[in-house]
Amino acid sequence: MARKAYGRRYARAVFEIALENNELERWQTDLQKIVGVISDDTFLAAMDSPKIKIDKKTELLKKRLGDINPLALNLVLMLINRGGAGIIGKIADEYRSLLDAYRGIQSADVITAVPLDEKDKDKLAENLGNLLGTKVVLKSEVDPEILGGIIARVGGKLLDGSTRSKLAALKRELVGMERKR
């Protein structure tokens, strides 16, 4: 929980800096580069090593990251020095959410029983967008356990149109009718 809160705080700070400097896209790109580099366990172990001096770590990061915003480089170095490199992914995710919200885009986590093709995803995103009055971008997942239909999480809302939940509701209704007799 604390890591998520820290990730959110750092992301908000980064977003405010990016907004002030009109570098929203650049920061998005830089954060994704950093996540890619930090996800290499061997490289991360080298960055966490107290045997390697900060100037050598800086040099290694610059070489690996290439052309990157100096403030983004400072962020990753600060996190590495504080033993918090593991939250870079959370920062990038939170930053993406803030950027989407700024642009009026909501992310929807959608679970279906079968994979959706691009046409179905586009139609579903359009329908959810119309329902919510905003543009929606889907993150799709497949779970055969729901049997059919969809489950969508958008913002703080849960839309459960799965066959499994409908069957469970029908079962509760039938059990309730039986008890009333």
C-alpha positions as CSV (number, residue, x, y, z in Angstrom):
1,M,0.0,0.0,0.0
2,A,2.8,2.4,0.9
3,R,4.6,1.8,-2.4
4,K,1.4,2.6,-4.3
5,A,1.0,5.8,-2.4
6,Y,4.6,6.8,-3.0
7,G,4.2,5.9,-6.7
8,R,1.2,8.1,-6.9
9,R,3.0,11.0,-5.2
10,Y,6.0,10.8,-7.4
11,A,3.8,10.5,-10.5
12,R,1.8,13.6,-9.5
13,A,5.0,15.6,-9.0
14,V,6.4,14.4,-12.3
15,F,3.1,15.2,-14.0
16,E,3.1,18.7,-12.6
17,I,6.6,19.3,-13.8
18,A,5.8,17.9,-17.3
19,L,2.7,20.1,-17.5
20,E,4.6,23.2,-16.5
21,N,7.3,22.5,-19.1
22,N,4.8,21.3,-21.7
23,E,6.6,18.0,-21.9
24,L,3.8,15.5,-21.3
25,E,4.7,13.2,-24.1
26,R,8.4,13.3,-23.4
27,W,8.0,12.3,-19.8
28,Q,5.7,9.5,-20.9
29,T,8.4,8.2,-23.3
30,D,11.2,8.7,-20.7
31,L,9.3,6.8,-18.0
32,Q,8.7,3.9,-20.3
33,K,12.4,3.8,-21.2
34,I,13.3,3.8,-17.5
35,V,10.8,1.0,-16.8
36,G,12.4,-1.0,-19.6
37,V,15.9,-0.6,-18.3
38,I,15.0,-1.1,-14.7
39,S,13.1,-4.3,-15.5
40,D,16.5,-6.0,-16.3
41,D,17.2,-7.7,-13.0
42,T,21.0,-7.8,-13.7
43,F,21.1,-4.1,-14.4
44,L,19.0,-3.3,-11.4
45,A,21.3,-5.4,-9.2
46,A,24.2,-3.4,-10.4
47,M,22.3,-0.1,-9.7
48,D,21.5,-1.4,-6.2
49,S,25.1,-2.4,-5.4
50,P,26.8,-0.2,-2.8
51,K,30.1,-1.1,-4.4
52,I,29.4,1.0,-7.5
53,K,29.8,4.7,-7.0
54,I,27.0,7.2,-8.0
55,D,29.0,8.7,-10.8
56,K,29.5,5.3,-12.4
57,K,25.8,4.5,-12.0
58,T,24.9,7.8,-13.6
59,E,27.2,7.0,-16.5
60,L,25.7,3.5,-16.9
61,L,22.1,4.9,-16.8
62,K,22.9,7.6,-19.4
63,K,24.4,5.0,-21.7
64,R,21.4,2.7,-21.3
65,L,18.7,5.4,-21.5
66,G,20.2,7.5,-24.3
67,D,18.6,10.9,-24.8
68,I,16.5,11.4,-21.7
69,N,15.2,14.4,-19.8
70,P,17.8,15.3,-17.1
71,L,15.0,15.5,-14.5
72,A,13.9,12.0,-15.4
73,L,17.5,10.8,-15.0
74,N,17.6,12.6,-11.6
75,L,14.4,10.9,-10.6
76,V,15.7,7.4,-11.3
77,L,19.0,8.1,-9.6
78,M,17.2,9.4,-6.5
79,L,15.0,6.3,-6.4
80,I,18.0,4.0,-6.9
81,N,19.9,5.8,-4.1
82,R,16.9,5.4,-1.8
83,G,16.3,1.8,-2.7
84,G,13.0,2.6,-4.4
85,A,13.7,1.6,-8.0
86,G,11.0,-1.0,-7.7
87,I,8.3,1.7,-7.8
88,I,9.3,3.0,-11.2
89,G,6.6,0.9,-12.8
90,K,4.0,2.2,-10.4
91,I,5.1,5.8,-11.1
92,A,4.8,5.2,-14.9
93,D,1.4,3.6,-14.5
94,E,0.1,6.4,-12.3
95,Y,1.6,9.0,-14.7
96,R,-0.2,7.3,-17.6
97,S,-3.5,7.5,-15.6
98,L,-3.0,11.2,-14.8
99,L,-2.1,11.9,-18.5
100,D,-5.3,10.0,-19.6
101,A,-7.4,11.9,-17.1
102,Y,-5.9,15.2,-18.3
103,R,-6.9,14.3,-21.9
104,G,-10.4,13.1,-20.9
105,I,-9.6,9.5,-21.4
106,Q,-10.7,6.7,-19.0
107,S,-9.1,3.3,-18.9
108,A,-11.4,0.3,-18.7
109,D,-10.3,-3.1,-17.5
110,V,-12.5,-5.6,-19.3
111,I,-12.8,-9.3,-18.7
112,T,-14.4,-11.6,-21.3
113,A,-14.9,-15.3,-21.6
114,V,-13.3,-15.3,-25.1
115,P,-10.7,-13.1,-26.7
116,L,-12.1,-10.0,-28.5
117,D,-11.0,-9.0,-31.9
118,E,-10.1,-5.4,-32.7
119,K,-13.5,-4.6,-34.1
120,D,-15.2,-5.9,-31.0
121,K,-12.8,-4.0,-28.7
122,D,-13.5,-0.7,-30.7
123,K,-17.2,-1.2,-30.5
124,L,-17.1,-2.0,-26.8
125,A,-14.9,1.0,-26.1
126,E,-17.3,3.2,-28.0
127,N,-20.3,1.8,-26.1
128,L,-18.7,2.3,-22.7
129,G,-17.6,5.8,-23.8
130,N,-21.1,6.7,-24.7
131,L,-22.4,5.2,-21.4
132,L,-19.9,7.2,-19.4
133,G,-19.7,10.3,-21.5
134,T,-15.9,10.1,-22.1
135,K,-13.4,8.4,-24.3
136,V,-12.5,4.9,-23.1
137,V,-9.4,2.9,-23.8
138,L,-9.7,-0.9,-23.1
139,K,-7.3,-3.2,-21.3
140,S,-8.7,-6.6,-22.2
141,E,-8.3,-9.9,-20.3
142,V,-9.8,-13.3,-20.9
143,D,-11.3,-15.4,-18.1
144,P,-13.3,-18.5,-19.2
145,E,-14.7,-18.8,-15.7
146,I,-17.2,-15.9,-16.4
147,L,-18.8,-18.2,-19.0
148,G,-20.0,-15.4,-21.2
149,G,-20.7,-11.6,-21.3
150,I,-18.3,-9.0,-19.9
151,I,-17.1,-7.5,-16.7
152,A,-15.8,-3.9,-17.0
153,R,-14.1,-1.8,-14.4
154,V,-14.0,1.9,-15.3
155,G,-12.8,4.3,-12.7
156,G,-14.6,3.4,-9.5
157,K,-17.5,1.6,-11.3
158,L,-18.0,-2.1,-11.9
159,L,-20.3,-3.2,-14.6
160,D,-20.9,-6.9,-14.3
161,G,-22.7,-8.4,-17.3
162,S,-21.2,-11.8,-17.0
163,T,-23.2,-15.0,-17.5
164,R,-21.8,-16.3,-14.2
165,S,-23.2,-13.3,-12.2
166,K,-26.5,-13.6,-13.9
167,L,-26.7,-17.3,-13.1
168,A,-25.8,-16.6,-9.4
169,A,-28.5,-13.9,-9.3
170,L,-31.0,-16.4,-10.7
171,K,-30.0,-19.0,-8.2
172,R,-30.4,-16.5,-5.3
173,E,-33.9,-15.6,-6.7
174,L,-34.9,-19.2,-7.0
175,V,-33.7,-20.0,-3.5
176,G,-35.5,-17.0,-2.1
177,M,-38.8,-18.1,-3.8
178,E,-38.4,-21.6,-2.4
179,R,-38.0,-20.2,1.2
180,K,-41.2,-18.1,0.8
181,R,-43.4,-21.1,0.1
